[in-house]
Amino acid sequence: MTHDSDLAELSTVRAQVDDLIRRVVAVAEHYDDSADSAVAADLYAAERSLVAARRQLDRATDHLG
């Protein structure tokens, strides 16, 4: 892969991570005030991990750019 195609690939991956974050949060919000609030807690933990992954993708992109 060339430098430009690597940047394009990382951009695509970042967009997918953003979409996953939105989807995970949408499901978590359904369980916020329910008897299954442990489900929400686990999903919010997954969201935090995805946000951390997005930050690392941004750093990698910055190093390439």
MIDRENVEX-833391 format. One record per residue: x, y, z of N, C-alpha, C, O in turn. Coordinates in steps of 0.05 Angstrom, whole numbers, padded with zeros to 5 digits, always signed. Example, Ala and Ser with C-alpha at 12.3 -4.5 7.8 and 13.67 -1.06 7.14 Angstrom:
<kolzas>
+00264-00114+00156+00246-00090+00156+00264-00066+00156+00285-00066+00169/+00257-00045+00142+00273-00021+00143+00258+00001+00157+00268+00023+00161/
</kolzas>
This chain:
<kolzas>
+00017-00024+00000+00000+00000+00000+00017+00025+00000+00039+00026+00012/+00008+00045-00014+00022+00070-00013+00013+00087+00010-00007+00081+00024/+00028+00108+00015+00022+00126+00038-00006+00136+00036-00021+00136+00055/-00014+00146+00012-00041+00157+00009-00063+00136+00013-00084+00142+00024/-00058+00112+00003-00078+00091+00007-00080+00083+00036-00101+00075+00046/-00058+00084+00051-00058+00078+00080-00075+00099+00094-00091+00092+00111/-00072+00124+00087-00088+00146+00099-00118+00142+00093-00135+00146+00110/-00123+00134+00068-00151+00130+00060-00163+00106+00076-00186+00107+00085/-00147+00085+00079-00156+00062+00094-00162+00069+00123-00182+00061+00134/-00144+00084+00135-00148+00092+00163-00172+00110+00166-00187+00109+00186/-00177+00127+00146-00201+00144+00146-00226+00127+00146-00246+00133+00160/-00226+00107+00129-00249+00089+00128-00253+00074+00154-00276+00071+00163/-00232+00064+00165-00234+00050+00191-00244+00068+00212-00261+00060+00229/-00235+00093+00213-00244+00112+00233-00274+00117+00230-00288+00118+00250/-00283+00120+00206-00312+00124+00201-00328+00100+00211-00350+00103+00222/-00317+00076+00207-00331+00052+00217-00331+00052+00247-00352+00044+00259/-00310+00060+00260-00309+00061+00289-00329+00081+00299-00343+00076+00319/-00331+00104+00286-00351+00125+00294-00379+00113+00292-00395+00117+00310/-00384+00098+00271-00411+00086+00268-00416+00065+00290-00437+00064+00302/-00396+00049+00297-00399+00030+00319-00404+00044+00345-00421+00035+00361/-00390+00066+00350-00395+00081+00375-00424+00090+00376-00437+00086+00397/-00434+00102+00355-00462+00111+00355-00481+00087+00359-00501+00090+00375/-00476+00065+00347-00494+00042+00349-00494+00030+00377-00515+00023+00388/-00470+00028+00389-00467+00017+00416-00482+00035+00436-00496+00026+00454/-00478+00061+00433-00491+00080+00452-00521+00079+00448-00535+00080+00468/-00531+00076+00424-00560+00075+00420-00572+00051+00434-00593+00053+00446/-00558+00028+00433-00568+00004+00448-00566+00009+00478-00584+00002+00493/-00543+00020+00487-00539+00024+00515-00561+00042+00527-00570+00037+00549/-00569+00062+00512-00589+00081+00522-00616+00067+00527-00631+00076+00544/-00621+00046+00513-00646+00031+00517-00646+00017+00545-00667+00011+00556/-00623+00012+00556-00621-00003+00581-00613+00015+00604-00609+00005+00627/-00610+00041+00600-00602+00059+00621-00619+00057+00647-00608+00054+00669/-00644+00059+00644-00662+00060+00667-00679+00035+00670-00702+00035+00677/-00666+00012+00663-00681-00013+00664-00669-00031+00685-00648-00025+00697/-00682-00053+00689-00672-00073+00708-00646-00086+00697-00631-00098+00712/-00641-00082+00671-00617-00092+00658-00596-00071+00655-00581-00070+00635/-00594-00053+00675-00574-00031+00674-00545-00041+00672-00528-00026+00664/-00540-00066+00680-00514-00078+00677-00506-00080+00648-00483-00078+00640/-00527-00085+00631-00522-00086+00602-00512-00058+00593-00493-00057+00577/-00525-00037+00602-00517-00010+00594-00488-00005+00604-00472+00006+00589/-00482-00013+00628-00455-00008+00638-00434-00022+00621-00413-00010+00615/-00439-00047+00613-00421-00061+00595-00418-00048+00568-00397-00046+00557/-00441-00038+00558-00440-00025+00531-00426+00001+00533-00411+00009+00514/-00429+00016+00555-00414+00041+00558-00384+00036+00561-00368+00052+00552/-00377+00014+00573-00349+00006+00575-00338+00000+00547-00315+00007+00540/-00354-00013+00530-00346-00019+00503-00343+00007+00487-00325+00010+00471/-00361+00026+00492-00359+00052+00479-00333+00066+00486-00319+00077+00469/-00325+00065+00512-00300+00078+00520-00276+00065+00506-00258+00079+00498/-00277+00039+00502-00256+00025+00488-00255+00033+00459-00233+00037+00447/-00278+00036+00447-00279+00045+00419-00269+00074+00416-00256+00080+00396/-00276+00091+00435-00266+00118+00434-00236+00119+00437-00222+00134+00423/-00225+00102+00454-00196+00100+00456-00183+00090+00430-00162+00100+00422/-00196+00070+00417-00186+00060+00392-00186+00083+00371-00168+00085+00355/-00207+00098+00371-00209+00121+00352-00187+00141+00356-00175+00151+00337/-00180+00146+00381-00158+00165+00387-00132+00153+00377-00115+00168+00366/-00128+00128+00380-00103+00115+00370-00102+00116+00340-00080+00119+00328/-00124+00112+00327-00125+00114+00298-00118+00142+00289-00104+00146+00269/-00128+00162+00304-00122+00190+00298-00092+00195+00301-00081+00209+00284/-00080+00184+00322-00051+00188+00326-00036+00175+00303-00017+00187+00292/-00043+00151+00295-00030+00138+00273-00032+00154+00247-00013+00157+00232/-00056+00165+00243-00060+00182+00219-00043+00207+00220-00031+00215+00200/-00041+00219+00244-00024+00242+00247+00005+00236+00241+00019+00252+00228/+00014+00213+00249+00042+00205+00244+00047+00201+00214+00069+00207+00204/+00027+00192+00200+00030+00189+00171+00027+00215+00156+00038+00218+00134/+00012+00233+00167+00006+00259+00154+00024+00280+00160+00022+00302+00150/
</kolzas>
